Amino acid sequence: MSGTAVNNYKADLRAIQFTLYEHLHVEQVFEHETFSHLSREECDATIEQCLRYVNEFTGPLNGPADRVGCVLEGGVTRTPAGFKEAWRKLFELGFMSFPMAVETGGFGGPHAIAVVLEELQSGANTAFNMYPGLTHGAADLIENFALPEDRHRFLPPMTEGRFSGTMCLSEPHAGSDVGATKTRAKQIEGHVYEITGTKCWISAGDHDLTENIIHLVLARIEGAPAGTKGLSLFIVPKIWVNDDGSLGKPNDVVTASIEHKLGIRASATAVLNFGENGGCRGILVGGQANMGMRQMFRMMNGARIAVGVQGLAVASTAYLNALAYARERLQGSSVRHFKDPNAPRVAIIEHADVRRMLLEMKAKVEGMRTLVIKLALHADLAVALKKTDEAKAIYHQGQVDLLTPIVKAYCADQSFRIAELAIQTYGGAGYVNDNPVEQYCRDAKIFSIYEGTNHIQALDLVARKLQEHGGENLRHFLTEIAAFVEAHAGQPGLAAEVRALGEASEALQRAAGALMEFFMGGKIDQVTLVANAFLEAMAEVTIAHLLMQAAMIADGKRSQGDERGDEQSQEDFDFYSGKVMAAKYYVNYVLPGVHAKVGAIIAGDRSPLDVADGGFSSAY
Ligand SMILES: Cc1cc2nc3c(=O)[nH]c(=O)nc-3n(C[C@H](O)[C@H](O)[C@H](O)COP(=O)(O)OP(=O)(O)OC[C@H]3O[C@@H](n4cnc5c(N)ncnc54)[C@H](O)[C@@H]3O)c2cc1C
């Protein structure tokens, strides 16, 4: 395995358990038929087993694999040492198929637990987890949209880990603008088409972990309409798969190059040429032409949530590493003894500014985790209630839709910022590669770029998600906060924070109104200008609400323990106090930013739109 390699991954199982069971009561899903074959005990055992797996197999590979990256040599892309064994073990343990349907060989587990498994895997080794993550997304798409014969042909080897998967949207001239896709498809026979074109930046696009790679490729069938409406989706195996499941000939998919990049270096990012020699065949997904974007959106929505989880995962281990360092590193004396040159040196965790950085990281990490698990719980309940309570199922699905761009963009942005703050906490030791935080920072940068840049997420939120169901989803979201504020307005010790949450939520509502006025006044460019600010403000209100909910629970538990005079351990008391302090910090230091953003949105300044191109600089 990894020999003497060091595992720097750190996870906080106590914090995860609190969010799952003390705060969000995820165990409620087991009461529904969809998940009644599982129990909390089984899920907890899976989480613990997953943590053991990542600590033993993928965590120790994170640093060494980053240093060597992937190598393309003689037409073969090689992953770093240890990846093959980690891959084999991963599929042996079955974590990838945990949320997949029982009928297709999965466990049919709830997403609320699956995102925790993903957090552990991405946090221990983000680059490695790209390979199974994309395989899971591709398999899920095939399960939902492919014809039965194609499901039988491709799903078993993908769930067993013999085949992996990718998503192929980007082309050199078509990144955010997917509608500009040039890859072409020409019918050969039935649902089989000849594919020609180049896709770039394809994660897990080539590697040596599996005997085959199944690419899901967006292409335009001859004569199809322009733009995204004319795109179809194809299953394009690297090696052709015969009807009986045996491997055929190579399918003319050539890896032109792999990228050298800032982070996630052990994830091969490939330029792929399809059909250079006229021999590439693809199978139309579901036999349905021009449905490519609708089908791909299933994988993209899953991947957007997965990127949010990546953000949370890297941020969490960055924070916990910085915390461990701050407890050990001795530097300076306490400010209380600043006049005494002989005062003892203290660990840096005793300095106010280091405590500020640590609490900021903690509040954001735990807030993001709660948001991620809450979204996943909404998704589980939307499925579980579909047959018994349609209205509730629609409500839960509406919240998934509304919160997905926030999970993706906020967790992505904050991951990079938290990793940067972790470096700052370490000082110089964080900047050098003896410690893991510089890699975390490099790895985290991609999260705001791929799977739709964060601006594309913000556009999705302001132009689509706010208006969906006639604005009902947003109304539910705001009503829940208003009800919380009303219920807790008199909470001793937290009343000021509850009031601040209410005021921020009302400000957000005013900003949503301003966006509507811009729309109605035809000022679409103004909407796009402030979309990112709106998303961030909404994310901050969301996180503040969740942290305050957690604080109420924690506050109750620590005082209950006191009142009963029972053996509440110091550890428990500190844990719950930490929750209260994290919420207080976020509301008092981060949430006020919502008012600044809302003020700017409503003021409607147009300087970035009105500045002449030459006004940016005369330098070319
Ligand atoms: C490491 C890595 C892995 C990747 N993995 C995959 C993968 O597996 N599969 C895949 O298909 N792709 C993948 N990508 C590609 C990725 O999804 C794109 O980079 C991303 O969608 C942005 O496209 P672009 O890079 O062409 O940037 P552009 O689209 O050129 O955008 C550049 C800037 O302009 C902004 N912009 C663009 N259009 C608009 C607009 N209409 N309005 C306002 N602003 C706009 C963007 O927000 C961004 O700030 C990967 C990329 C990288 C770097």
The ligand as a Gaussian input file, in Angstrom:
#p B3LYP/6-31G(d) Opt

LIG

0 1
 C       -9.518000      20.478000     -13.950000
 C      -10.717000      20.593000     -14.811000
 C      -11.591000      19.521000     -14.911000
 C      -12.707000      19.605000     -15.752000
 N      -13.525000      18.507000     -15.911000
 C      -14.490000      18.540000     -16.879000
 C      -15.228000      17.366000     -17.208000
 O      -15.054000      16.304000     -16.608000
 N      -16.137000      17.426000     -18.212000
 C      -16.368000      18.583000     -18.912000
 O      -17.188000      18.587000     -19.803000
 N      -15.687000      19.720000     -18.607000
 C      -14.756000      19.733000     -17.623000
 N      -14.049000      20.871000     -17.317000
 C      -14.362000      22.097000     -18.024000
 C      -15.127000      23.079000     -17.139000
 O      -16.426000      22.621000     -16.914000
 C      -15.056000      24.461000     -17.807000
 O      -13.753000      24.958000     -17.592000
 C      -16.091000      25.422000     -17.255000
 O      -17.390000      25.018000     -17.617000
 C      -15.873000      26.849000     -17.759000
 O      -15.681000      26.890000     -19.148000
 P      -14.384000      27.613000     -19.740000
 O      -13.202000      27.133000     -18.994000
 O      -14.412000      27.457000     -21.198000
 O      -14.546000      29.129000     -19.357000
 P      -15.398000      30.192000     -20.148000
 O      -16.741000      29.660000     -20.450000
 O      -14.585000      30.748000     -21.260000
 O      -15.550000      31.309000     -19.024000
 C      -14.503000      32.226000     -18.672000
 C      -15.092000      33.278000     -17.739000
 O      -16.169000      33.952000     -18.402000
 C      -17.372000      33.803000     -17.670000
 N      -18.489000      33.623000     -18.606000
 C      -18.593000      32.726000     -19.605000
 N      -19.786000      32.838000     -20.224000
 C      -20.460000      33.793000     -19.591000
 C      -21.758000      34.374000     -19.717000
 N      -22.612000      33.940000     -20.642000
 N      -22.111000      35.378000     -18.890000
 C      -21.266000      35.817000     -17.935000
 N      -20.035000      35.322000     -17.753000
 C      -19.629000      34.320000     -18.556000
 C      -17.170000      32.598000     -16.784000
 O      -17.993000      32.641000     -15.616000
 C      -15.684000      32.689000     -16.466000
 O      -15.457000      33.563000     -15.399000
 C      -12.952000      20.812000     -16.461000
 C      -12.082000      21.906000     -16.330000
 C      -10.971000      21.795000     -15.537000
 C      -10.031000      22.968000     -15.455000

